[in-house]
Amino acid sequence: MPINLILGVVALASLVFAVVLFNFFGLWLRARISGAPVGMGTLIAMKLRGLPVAQVVDARITAVKAGLPIETDPLEAHYLAGGNVNQVILALIAAEKSGIELSFDHARGIDLATKGTGKTVLDAVKTSINPKVIDCPNPASGKVTIDGVAKDGIGVKAKARVTVRTNLAQFVGGATEETIIARVGEGIVSAIGSADSYKLVLENPDRISKAVLAKGLDSGTAFEILSIDIADVDIGENIGAKLQAEQADADKRVAQAKAEVRRAAAVAVEQEMRAKTQEMRAKVVEAEAQVPQAMADAFRAGNLGIMDYVRMKNIQADTEMRGSIAGTDRPREGAQ
């Protein structure tokens, strides 16, 4: 083999070795000194896979120093899955120091579940260690009170503060804070509605919190409710009286409508009777119109004499005089 080729290979190998030492020797030495050794081959493989070698190595060092012997392989897998390696390690350390049982697989599951939500697995562990308070209703929703109505019809407005801590066992897939707020709000409305009087609610607000807590509202959520405190209770509208007034007004409108129907029916009957009256008058006039013709026929047949006619006229005149004296000015219909 030519000497120049041998020298070239040696120079290339030396160059590669120098580059490796320059890039990885510091990390390798730091890991070794920290008691969390990482092989040079592993460092090179991580670099070839596009992993942040320093971040993974530092995460392993942090975990080992905290008494958590985590290898680089699961850290690499979590990073490639889109997780935050540092947050997982810090969450594991916080849980371990606080006596909370949390495995690496569970921690990285929570980390992936909270991705893009603005929360982290470390926040979940911190909330499990130090419970937080949730306002009910949420001021961001635009509502400032939860409104209910007691059995006596008086409205009651309440504000609550719910103390919760993270339930790590069912954090993945569990309902969020919004569900807690909705359930507590529903429970408060139900508790107010079951009170016989608004006075009972004002005298003993903790009856609301006790009734709500007894329902186990944290079931299936990512939190455990520690306490529900009624921060404020106030009197609202007299809903019962308002509803009764509205019902009375509605009943009045219905009665008016029914009366109008009856009036319209009566008017229709009246018009019908007037029409029948006119019809009967027309028949009377028609019958009276036949009297002269009948009298003429009687004269021609010899059944009516002139003296009979005169007596009839005298009787008619006498009747008209009596009617005039009595104030009856109705004209005699059909008179000749």
C-alpha positions as CSV (number, residue, x, y, z in Angstrom):
1,M,0.0,0.0,0.0
2,P,1.5,3.4,-0.9
3,I,2.7,5.4,2.0
4,N,0.8,8.5,0.9
5,L,-2.5,6.6,1.1
6,I,-1.7,5.4,4.5
7,L,-0.8,8.9,5.7
8,G,-4.0,10.2,4.2
9,V,-6.1,7.6,6.0
10,V,-4.3,8.3,9.2
11,A,-4.8,12.1,8.7
12,L,-8.5,11.6,8.0
13,A,-8.9,9.4,11.1
14,S,-7.1,11.9,13.2
15,L,-9.3,14.7,11.9
16,V,-12.5,12.7,12.6
17,F,-11.2,11.8,16.1
18,A,-10.4,15.5,16.7
19,V,-13.8,16.6,15.6
20,V,-15.4,13.9,17.9
21,L,-13.3,15.0,20.8
22,F,-14.1,18.6,20.2
23,N,-17.9,18.0,20.0
24,F,-18.5,15.3,22.5
25,F,-15.6,15.0,24.9
26,G,-16.9,17.8,27.1
27,L,-20.3,16.2,27.4
28,W,-18.8,12.7,27.8
29,L,-16.5,14.0,30.6
30,R,-19.3,15.9,32.3
31,A,-21.6,12.9,32.4
32,R,-18.8,10.7,33.6
33,I,-17.8,13.0,36.4
34,S,-21.5,13.5,37.4
35,G,-22.0,9.8,37.9
36,A,-24.3,9.5,34.9
37,P,-22.0,8.1,32.2
38,V,-23.1,8.2,28.6
39,G,-21.0,6.3,26.0
40,M,-19.2,8.1,23.2
41,G,-21.0,5.9,20.7
42,T,-24.4,6.9,22.2
43,L,-23.5,10.6,21.9
44,I,-22.5,10.2,18.3
45,A,-25.7,8.2,17.5
46,M,-27.8,10.9,19.2
47,K,-26.1,13.6,17.1
48,L,-26.7,11.6,13.9
49,R,-30.4,11.2,14.8
50,G,-30.8,15.0,15.1
51,L,-31.3,15.1,18.9
52,P,-30.1,17.9,21.1
53,V,-27.3,15.9,22.7
54,A,-26.5,18.5,25.4
55,Q,-30.1,18.7,26.5
56,V,-30.6,14.9,26.8
57,V,-27.3,14.5,28.7
58,D,-28.0,17.3,31.1
59,A,-31.5,15.9,31.7
60,R,-30.0,12.5,32.5
61,I,-27.4,14.1,34.8
62,T,-30.2,16.0,36.6
63,A,-32.3,12.8,37.1
64,V,-29.3,10.7,38.3
65,K,-28.3,13.4,40.8
66,A,-31.8,13.4,42.1
67,G,-31.7,9.7,42.6
68,L,-33.7,8.8,39.4
69,P,-31.6,6.4,37.3
70,I,-33.1,7.2,33.9
71,E,-31.2,6.1,30.8
72,T,-30.9,8.1,27.7
73,D,-33.0,5.9,25.5
74,P,-36.4,6.8,27.1
75,L,-35.3,10.5,27.1
76,E,-34.5,10.3,23.4
77,A,-37.9,8.5,22.6
78,H,-39.8,11.2,24.5
79,Y,-38.0,14.0,22.7
80,L,-38.7,12.4,19.3
81,A,-42.4,12.1,20.3
82,G,-42.5,15.9,20.8
83,G,-42.3,16.0,24.5
84,N,-40.4,18.3,26.8
85,V,-37.6,16.3,28.4
86,N,-36.6,18.9,31.0
87,Q,-40.2,19.4,32.2
88,V,-40.6,15.6,32.7
89,I,-37.4,15.3,34.7
90,L,-38.2,18.3,36.9
91,A,-41.8,16.9,37.5
92,L,-40.4,13.5,38.4
93,I,-38.0,15.1,40.9
94,A,-40.7,17.3,42.4
95,A,-43.0,14.3,42.8
96,E,-40.2,12.1,44.3
97,K,-39.2,14.7,46.8
98,S,-42.9,15.2,47.8
99,G,-43.6,11.6,48.2
100,I,-46.0,11.5,45.3
101,E,-46.0,8.3,43.2
102,L,-45.3,9.1,39.6
103,S,-43.6,6.9,37.1
104,F,-41.6,8.1,34.1
105,D,-44.1,6.7,31.6
106,H,-47.0,8.4,33.4
107,A,-45.1,11.7,33.5
108,R,-44.3,11.7,29.9
109,G,-47.9,10.7,29.1
110,I,-49.1,13.8,31.0
111,D,-46.5,15.9,29.3
112,L,-47.7,14.9,25.8
113,A,-51.3,15.3,26.9
114,T,-50.7,18.9,28.0
115,K,-48.8,19.8,24.9
116,G,-50.3,22.9,23.3
117,T,-52.6,23.7,26.3
118,G,-50.3,26.2,28.0
119,K,-49.8,23.8,30.9
120,T,-47.0,21.4,31.7
121,V,-46.5,18.2,33.6
122,L,-44.5,20.2,36.1
123,D,-47.5,22.5,36.7
124,A,-49.7,19.4,37.3
125,V,-47.3,18.1,39.9
126,K,-47.0,21.5,41.6
127,T,-50.8,21.7,41.8
128,S,-50.8,18.3,43.3
129,I,-48.3,19.4,45.9
130,N,-49.8,22.9,46.5
131,P,-53.5,23.0,45.8
132,K,-54.9,25.9,43.9
133,V,-58.2,27.9,44.1
134,I,-60.7,28.1,41.3
135,D,-63.3,30.9,41.2
136,C,-66.8,29.8,40.5
137,P,-68.2,31.2,38.3
138,N,-65.1,31.9,36.2
139,P,-64.8,35.8,35.9
140,A,-63.6,35.3,32.3
141,S,-67.0,33.9,31.4
142,G,-68.6,37.3,32.0
143,K,-70.8,36.1,35.0
144,V,-70.0,37.3,38.5
145,T,-72.5,35.2,40.5
146,I,-74.3,31.9,40.4
147,D,-78.1,32.6,40.5
148,G,-80.6,30.2,42.1
149,V,-84.2,30.4,43.4
150,A,-85.3,29.1,46.7
151,K,-88.7,27.4,47.2
152,D,-90.3,30.6,48.4
153,G,-89.5,32.3,45.0
154,I,-86.7,34.6,46.2
155,G,-83.6,34.6,44.1
156,V,-80.2,34.0,45.7
157,K,-76.8,35.0,44.2
158,A,-73.7,33.2,45.3
159,K,-70.0,33.1,44.7
160,A,-67.8,30.1,45.5
161,R,-64.1,29.3,45.6
162,V,-63.1,25.8,45.0
163,T,-59.8,24.4,46.3
164,V,-58.5,21.6,44.1
165,R,-55.4,19.6,43.6
166,T,-54.3,17.6,40.6
167,N,-55.3,13.9,40.5
168,L,-52.3,12.6,38.7
169,A,-53.7,9.1,38.5
170,Q,-56.5,10.2,36.1
171,F,-54.9,13.4,34.7
172,V,-54.7,12.0,31.2
173,G,-58.2,11.8,29.9
174,G,-59.8,13.5,32.9
175,A,-62.1,16.5,32.6
176,T,-60.6,20.0,33.0
177,E,-61.2,23.0,35.3
178,E,-64.2,24.0,33.1
179,T,-66.0,20.8,34.1
180,I,-65.3,21.4,37.8
181,I,-66.7,24.9,37.5
182,A,-69.8,23.8,35.6
183,R,-70.5,20.9,38.1
184,V,-70.0,23.1,41.1
185,G,-72.3,25.8,39.6
186,E,-75.0,23.2,39.0
187,G,-74.7,21.9,42.5
188,I,-75.0,25.4,44.0
189,V,-78.1,26.1,42.0
190,S,-79.6,22.8,43.1
191,A,-78.7,23.4,46.7
192,I,-80.4,26.8,46.7
193,G,-83.4,25.4,44.9
194,S,-83.9,22.7,47.6
195,A,-83.9,25.3,50.4
196,D,-87.4,26.1,51.7
197,S,-86.6,29.8,52.2
198,Y,-83.8,32.1,51.1
199,K,-83.4,32.9,54.8
200,L,-82.0,29.4,55.4
201,V,-79.4,30.0,52.7
202,L,-78.3,33.3,54.3
203,E,-78.3,31.9,57.8
204,N,-76.2,28.9,56.9
205,P,-74.3,29.2,53.6
206,D,-72.1,26.2,54.4
207,R,-75.2,24.0,53.8
208,I,-74.6,24.7,50.1
209,S,-71.0,23.6,50.2
210,K,-71.8,20.5,52.1
211,A,-74.6,19.5,49.7
212,V,-72.3,20.1,46.7
213,L,-69.3,18.2,48.2
214,A,-71.6,15.2,49.0
215,K,-72.3,14.8,45.2
216,G,-68.7,13.8,44.4
217,L,-68.4,16.3,41.6
218,D,-64.7,15.5,41.0
219,S,-65.5,12.1,39.6
220,G,-63.9,11.6,36.2
221,T,-61.9,14.8,36.3
222,A,-58.2,15.6,36.5
223,F,-58.7,17.2,39.9
224,E,-59.7,16.3,43.5
225,I,-61.9,18.8,45.2
226,L,-60.6,19.6,48.7
227,S,-63.2,22.2,49.7
228,I,-65.9,24.5,48.4
229,D,-66.2,27.8,50.2
230,I,-69.1,30.2,49.7
231,A,-67.4,33.5,49.4
232,D,-70.5,35.7,49.0
233,V,-74.3,35.3,49.2
234,D,-76.7,38.0,48.2
235,I,-80.4,38.4,47.6
236,G,-81.7,38.6,44.0
237,E,-85.1,39.3,42.6
238,N,-88.4,38.0,43.9
239,I,-88.7,35.6,41.0
240,G,-91.9,33.9,42.4
241,A,-93.8,37.2,42.6
242,K,-92.6,38.2,39.2
243,L,-93.7,34.9,37.7
244,Q,-97.1,35.2,39.4
245,A,-97.6,38.7,38.1
246,E,-96.7,37.5,34.6
247,Q,-99.0,34.5,34.9
248,A,-101.8,36.8,36.1
249,D,-101.3,39.1,33.2
250,A,-101.3,36.2,30.8
251,D,-104.5,34.9,32.4
252,K,-106.1,38.3,32.0
253,R,-105.2,38.4,28.4
254,V,-106.7,34.9,27.9
255,A,-109.9,36.0,29.7
256,Q,-110.1,39.2,27.5
257,A,-109.6,37.1,24.4
258,K,-112.4,34.7,25.5
259,A,-114.7,37.6,26.3
260,E,-114.0,39.2,22.9
261,V,-114.9,35.9,21.3
262,R,-118.2,35.8,23.3
263,R,-118.9,39.4,22.4
264,A,-118.3,38.8,18.7
265,A,-120.6,35.8,18.9
266,A,-123.3,37.9,20.6
267,V,-123.0,40.6,18.0
268,A,-123.3,38.0,15.3
269,V,-126.4,36.6,16.9
270,E,-127.9,40.1,17.3
271,Q,-127.3,40.8,13.6
272,E,-128.9,37.5,12.7
273,M,-132.0,38.3,14.9
274,R,-132.3,41.7,13.3
275,A,-132.2,40.1,9.9
276,K,-134.9,37.7,10.9
277,T,-137.0,40.6,12.3
278,Q,-136.7,42.4,9.1
279,E,-137.7,39.2,7.3
280,M,-140.8,38.8,9.5
281,R,-141.8,42.5,9.0
282,A,-141.5,42.0,5.3
283,K,-143.8,39.0,5.5
284,V,-146.3,41.1,7.6
285,V,-146.2,44.0,5.1
286,E,-146.8,41.4,2.3
287,A,-149.7,39.9,4.2
288,E,-151.2,43.4,4.9
289,A,-150.8,44.3,1.3
290,Q,-153.2,41.5,0.5
291,V,-156.0,42.9,2.8
292,P,-157.4,45.5,0.3
293,Q,-157.4,42.9,-2.4
294,A,-159.3,40.5,-0.2
295,M,-161.8,43.3,0.7
296,A,-162.4,44.1,-2.9
297,D,-162.9,40.4,-3.7
298,A,-165.4,40.3,-0.7
299,F,-167.3,43.4,-2.1
300,R,-167.6,41.8,-5.5
301,A,-168.7,38.5,-4.1
302,G,-171.3,40.2,-1.9
303,N,-169.7,39.0,1.3
304,L,-169.0,42.5,2.6
305,G,-171.5,45.4,2.6
306,I,-170.9,49.1,2.6
307,M,-172.0,49.4,6.2
308,D,-169.6,46.7,7.2
309,Y,-166.8,48.7,5.5
310,V,-167.9,52.0,7.3
311,R,-167.9,50.3,10.7
312,M,-164.4,48.9,10.0
313,K,-163.2,52.4,9.1
314,N,-164.7,53.8,12.2
315,I,-163.0,51.2,14.3
316,Q,-159.7,51.9,12.6
317,A,-160.1,55.7,13.2
318,D,-161.0,55.0,16.8
319,T,-157.9,52.8,17.2
320,E,-155.6,55.5,15.7
321,M,-157.1,58.1,18.0
322,R,-156.4,56.0,21.0
323,G,-152.9,55.3,19.9
324,S,-152.3,59.0,19.3
325,I,-153.5,59.8,22.8
326,A,-151.3,57.1,24.2
327,G,-148.3,58.5,22.5
328,T,-147.9,55.7,19.9
329,D,-146.7,57.4,16.8
330,R,-146.0,54.2,14.9
331,P,-147.8,54.5,11.6
332,R,-150.3,51.9,10.7
333,E,-148.9,49.7,8.1
334,G,-151.0,48.8,5.1
335,A,-153.8,51.2,5.8
336,Q,-155.8,52.5,2.8
